[in-house]
Amino acid sequence: MTERDHEHGGSRTAPPPYVPGHGLLRDRAVVITAAAGAGIGGATARRCLEEGARVLVSDAHERRLAASAAELEKEFGADRVAALACDVTDEEQVAALYRLGVERFGRVDVAVNNAGLGGTDDLVDMPDETWDRVLDITLNGTMRCTRAALRLMRDQGFGVIVNNASVIGWRAQKGQSHYAAAKAGVMALTRCAALEAAEFGVRINAVSPSLAMHPHLVKVTSAELLDELTRREAFGRYAEPWEVANVIVFLASDYSSYMTGEVVSVSSQHA
């Protein structure tokens, strides 16, 4: 987008410089869903690798996953990158993902549950199939991945889970009843599961982005709506996916050791 004045006053700011890695996840084994491509999942995979982790990336889109994994392997080494296609609506595929994590890395220290599906549909005309698909991927998929990670981490006696929610779980937006309900569910799931997981040394938190721009969002959202949402941001711009990934890395690291059951807003939206 071009520079222009923000309608609430002030100038649209440019993204800050990319933050270099500081070894926050050195030698940690990380599993990330929906990690192919240029969105939050892909940015998180790269950030985790830059912070010293070994990463198992997964995605339902096999071709895109293979391309992303090949790029990461070339840059960070095949010994630090693994990949497996995974549809989070399929319990067997989710279980296989975590089995591979243990086979490749010996354990899973961090699980980042990023898979989700949005869209714009008014409830009055929404068929059950649309509602069910959004809820099954976004909420049920997060539950399946959280459950699989918890079963493994309970036996280990340690681990961290970071879920991807959304500010839309708190704030109303026309045409988003299915997605908002799913993301509000992710927030509630995070809080409740965190109390259970604390008993065996596992932390669970979530990030709640407002507007992080990536190619898939452009495909499913009109330019007019994206412009409107951008104007709501105090910085007058959308977040870069890596800016959300930075907060995910913080929650995955020991810097957030006393945080669990929290939903952290990654947003510059006006109240």
C-alpha positions in Angstrom: 0.0 0.0 0.0 1.2 3.5 -0.6 2.0 6.1 2.0 -0.9 8.3 2.9 -2.3 10.1 5.9 -4.2 7.9 8.4 -7.8 9.0 8.8 -7.5 9.2 12.5 -4.4 11.5 12.3 -0.7 10.8 11.9 1.2 9.1 9.1 1.3 5.5 8.1 4.4 4.0 9.6 6.8 1.7 7.8 7.5 -1.8 9.3 10.5 -1.8 11.7 13.7 -3.5 10.7 13.7 -7.3 10.9 14.9 -8.5 14.3 17.9 -10.9 14.2 17.8 -14.2 16.2 19.2 -14.3 19.7 19.2 -18.1 20.4 15.9 -18.0 22.4 15.0 -21.5 21.2 18.4 -23.1 20.9 18.2 -26.9 20.5 14.4 -26.9 21.0 12.2 -29.2 18.8 9.2 -27.3 17.4 6.1 -28.6 15.5 4.2 -26.0 13.5 0.9 -26.5 11.6 -0.1 -24.5 8.5 3.6 -23.5 8.1 3.9 -23.5 4.3 3.9 -20.2 2.4 4.3 -16.6 3.4 1.8 -16.4 6.3 2.2 -16.4 10.1 3.0 -20.2 10.1 5.8 -19.8 7.6 7.2 -16.8 9.3 7.1 -18.6 12.6 9.0 -21.6 11.2 11.7 -19.3 9.9 11.9 -17.3 13.2 12.2 -20.5 15.2 15.0 -21.7 13.0 16.8 -18.3 13.4 16.4 -18.7 17.1 18.3 -22.0 17.0 15.4 -24.5 17.0 14.8 -27.7 15.0 11.5 -27.5 13.2 8.9 -29.9 11.9 6.7 -28.0 9.5 3.3 -29.3 8.4 0.5 -28.1 6.1 -2.5 -29.5 4.3 -1.1 -28.3 1.0 1.6 -30.8 0.1 3.1 -29.0 -2.9 3.4 -25.7 -1.1 4.8 -27.5 2.0 7.4 -29.3 -0.1 8.6 -26.0 -1.6 8.7 -24.3 1.8 10.6 -27.2 3.4 13.1 -27.3 0.6 13.8 -23.6 1.0 14.3 -23.9 4.8 16.5 -27.0 4.4 18.7 -25.2 2.0 19.1 -22.3 4.3 19.3 -24.0 7.7 20.3 -27.6 7.0 18.3 -30.8 6.5 19.2 -32.0 10.0 17.2 -29.1 11.4 14.1 -29.2 9.2 11.5 -31.9 8.7 8.1 -31.8 7.0 4.9 -33.8 6.9 1.6 -33.0 5.3 -1.2 -32.9 7.9 -4.9 -32.2 7.7 -5.8 -31.1 11.2 -9.4 -32.4 10.8 -7.9 -35.9 10.6 -7.0 -37.3 14.1 -4.7 -40.0 12.5 -2.7 -37.4 10.6 -2.3 -35.3 13.7 -1.0 -38.3 15.7 1.4 -39.1 12.8 2.7 -35.6 12.9 3.8 -35.8 16.6 5.2 -39.3 16.1 7.4 -38.0 13.4 8.5 -35.1 15.7 9.7 -37.6 18.2 11.3 -39.8 15.6 13.3 -37.0 14.0 14.2 -34.9 17.1 13.7 -37.3 20.1 11.1 -35.1 21.7 8.8 -32.1 21.0 9.5 -29.0 23.1 7.1 -26.6 21.4 3.9 -26.9 19.5 2.5 -24.0 17.5 -1.1 -24.6 16.4 -1.5 -22.1 13.6 -4.0 -23.9 11.2 -7.3 -22.0 10.6 -9.8 -21.2 8.0 -11.7 -17.9 7.5 -13.9 -16.3 5.0 -16.7 -13.8 4.8 -20.3 -15.1 5.0 -23.4 -13.6 6.6 -25.0 -15.9 9.0 -28.5 -15.6 7.6 -27.4 -17.2 4.3 -24.6 -19.5 5.7 -25.1 -23.2 5.1 -24.2 -25.7 7.8 -21.3 -27.0 5.7 -19.6 -23.6 5.7 -20.0 -23.2 9.5 -18.8 -26.8 10.2 -15.7 -26.5 8.0 -14.5 -23.3 9.6 -15.1 -24.6 13.1 -13.6 -28.0 12.3 -10.3 -26.6 11.0 -10.0 -23.5 13.2 -11.3 -24.7 16.6 -11.5 -28.5 16.4 -8.2 -28.7 14.6 -6.5 -26.6 17.3 -8.1 -28.9 19.9 -6.8 -32.1 18.2 -3.3 -30.7 17.9 -3.3 -29.4 21.5 -4.5 -32.8 22.7 -1.9 -34.7 20.8 0.9 -32.4 22.1 -0.4 -32.6 25.6 -0.4 -36.4 25.6 3.3 -36.3 24.5 4.3 -33.5 26.8 2.6 -35.0 29.9 4.9 -38.0 29.6 7.9 -35.8 29.0 7.0 -33.6 31.9 7.7 -30.4 30.0 6.6 -28.4 26.9 5.0 -25.3 25.5 2.0 -24.9 23.3 1.2 -21.7 21.5 -2.2 -21.3 19.7 -3.1 -18.8 17.1 -6.3 -17.0 18.0 -7.5 -13.6 16.7 -8.8 -10.2 18.0 -12.0 -11.2 16.2 -12.6 -13.5 19.1 -13.1 -10.4 21.2 -14.5 -7.9 18.6 -17.5 -8.0 16.3 -17.2 -7.9 12.5 -19.9 -8.4 10.0 -19.7 -11.7 8.1 -17.4 -13.3 10.6 -19.7 -15.2 12.9 -18.2 -18.6 12.1 -14.6 -17.4 12.3 -15.2 -15.3 15.4 -16.9 -18.2 17.2 -14.0 -20.5 16.3 -11.3 -18.0 17.5 -13.2 -17.2 20.7 -13.3 -21.0 21.2 -9.5 -21.2 20.7 -9.1 -18.6 23.5 -11.3 -20.5 25.9 -9.6 -23.8 25.0 -6.2 -22.2 25.7 -7.2 -20.9 29.1 -8.9 -24.1 30.3 -6.3 -26.5 28.9 -3.5 -24.4 30.5 -4.9 -25.1 34.0 -4.8 -28.9 33.3 -1.4 -28.7 31.7 0.2 -26.8 34.6 -0.1 -29.9 36.7 2.5 -31.6 34.5 4.8 -28.7 33.7 3.4 -27.6 30.4 2.5 -24.0 29.5 -0.2 -23.1 27.0 -0.7 -19.5 25.7 -2.1 -17.9 22.5 -1.5 -14.9 20.3 -4.4 -12.8 19.0 -3.3 -10.9 15.9 -5.5 -8.2 14.4 -4.3 -7.8 10.8 -1.2 -9.6 9.5 -1.0 -9.4 5.7 -0.2 -12.5 3.6 -1.2 -13.8 0.2 -4.0 -16.1 1.3 -5.7 -13.2 3.2 -5.7 -11.1 0.0 -7.4 -13.9 -1.9 -10.3 -14.3 0.6 -10.8 -10.6 1.6 -11.9 -7.7 -0.5 -9.5 -4.8 -1.1 -12.1 -2.4 0.4 -12.3 -4.4 3.7 -8.5 -4.8 3.9 -8.2 -1.0 3.5 -10.8 -0.4 6.2 -9.2 -2.8 8.6 -5.8 -1.2 8.0 -7.2 2.2 8.8 -8.3 0.9 12.2 -4.7 0.2 13.2 -3.0 2.9 15.2 0.2 2.5 13.2 -1.8 2.9 10.0 -0.5 -0.4 8.6 -1.0 -4.1 8.9 1.5 -6.3 10.8 4.1 -8.2 8.9 3.7 -12.0 9.6 7.2 -12.0 11.3 6.0 -9.5 13.8 3.4 -11.9 15.0 6.0 -14.7 14.8 8.2 -12.7 17.2 5.5 -12.9 19.9 5.0 -16.6 19.3 8.7 -17.1 19.8 8.6 -15.1 23.0 5.7 -17.3 24.3 7.6 -20.4 23.3 10.8 -19.3 25.0 11.9 -19.2 28.6 11.3 -15.5 28.7 7.6 -16.2 29.3 8.2 -18.9 31.9 5.5 -17.6 34.3 2.8 -17.1 31.6 0.1 -19.7 31.0 -3.5 -19.5 30.0 -2.9 -16.0 28.5 -4.1 -14.6 25.2 -1.7 -11.9 24.0 -3.0 -9.4 21.6 -0.7 -8.6 18.7 -2.5 -5.6 17.5 -2.3 -1.8 17.2 -6.1 -1.4 16.8 -7.8 1.5 18.4 -10.0 0.5 21.4 
